[in-house]
Amino acid sequence: MADALHIPDGFLWGGATADFQCEGGFGEGGRGLLTRDFETDGNQEQPRQITLKMPDGSRTSVNSSFFMCEPFPEGAVPTIYDDCYYPSHQAVDFYHHRREDIDYMAEMGYGVYRFSITWSRIFPLGDEEKPNEEGLEFYEDVVDYLLSKNIQPLITICHDEVPAYLAEKYNGWEDRHVIDCYLKLCRALFERIGSKCKYWLTFNEINAIAGYIATGSPKTDPQTHYTCIHNMFLASAKAVVLGHEMMPGSMFGTMYALSEVYPATCNPDDVFRRMQFRHMSQFFSDVMAQGYYPYYAQDIFRNLGVDQAAFMQESDAEVLAAGPLDYVTFSYYRSAIIHADTELKRLGGDMNNPYLKNSDWGWPIDPVGLRYVMNEVYDRYRKPIFIVENGLGAYDKIEEDGTIDDQYRIDYLRDHLREMAKAICIDGVDCLGYTMWGCFDLVSLSTGEMAKRYGFVYVDMDDKGNGTLERRKKKSFDWFQRVCATNGDSLWQD
Ligand code: BG6
């Protein structure tokens, strides 16, 4: 048995999901269309597609995936076709199973549940004057039910999506008008559920997003992308100010994907390249946590051919400075290595680390990398951190007796959580909590598959949405229940 490290009391244990991967309820409760609703399923070989209609009525599509989305051909319009499967429409139907799902969370002993708002459920088009009452009622019910079970909500206001109408009318975040639309969404949420919710995230993985799905723009060139991002930075800073005004004591973060951890060797060229690569991601958290553009932004923009003056207005610096984040959150699933000749991108890297084993989906399993990233982020900002996504996507099998023996998931989580405990207890990182990705199984973001399962609770549904949607506990359910009940002490008792 390893020596126990005692995580301070008050640490928040829980789980995390995203609306379009779990909620469903398409066309119900007045929900409008989302950019996500045009994205088909895929798999490890076949990227997801956005289905499009051309001006002459013919069909086409472009690839979309985790952090890549191809630009649209001129005149192409996102269109839903009857013979395609769109996973966001049903997802795993949290919309109708919410109480059951929250009951499972409560049984596990969750102290926090991170979920995201479907923007078009509150503002179906995005630029209406008044919010949709049924949408607000839905989220209020979720929040109230969570609180009745002593689970704190942690709300992602926008998780990689835009109402389709805002995309069509304004090219999404390309247009500053969308900042006002986003703030309207924030105001409606803060008014309705703000007094019950302390923790907020303005955006999900803002350093990873690309193209139509998350920015609403059909273009992906760097100038357009960083224009959209700049407008999102402004929106986030304004949301922080508004949130603090309307909800004293509230805490605001944004979430970043932070996986590219190591230089390939100690060759100074590898090490320097890794720093440049890391800057591509740190750029986002630097602006948002510190409230100004970092010095190295000029190098990134020069390399990408981005003209910052074209989107930066005079008063913007003041707006950014007024709304820095209160805490910094990130997802961590895997690590990657960077070579001297790795192309500079926001995410990616080489996933063939000879010291690590990979998951069924080729993601290196690296618990120590989590401790590394926790230290890196805390050291950089000296603000509390929150690990809001971590977990193992794996194939699960139901045994003849109906049980699911996901020991591999327990091993992954135990090893990561031990490293997390070391970062907190030995290194002194101030970490508020940990939300495992997908308390219950949900649709994979990158591939659109259901086979890539993360949850403690199995959902009976296949890659095409067939199944009873029945929920059943996996072996890891009881294991995590013990972790929560002992505030992590059980991690050292296996
Ligand atoms: C994170 C996203 O980056 O990765 C989630 O915020 C996503 O939405 C998660 O589900 C895991 O990725 P995937 O592709 O395995 O679902």
Residues whose N, C-alpha, C, O or C-beta is under 5 A from the ligand:
A	BS01	BG6	A18 E205 S331 G393 V443 S444 L445 S446 T447
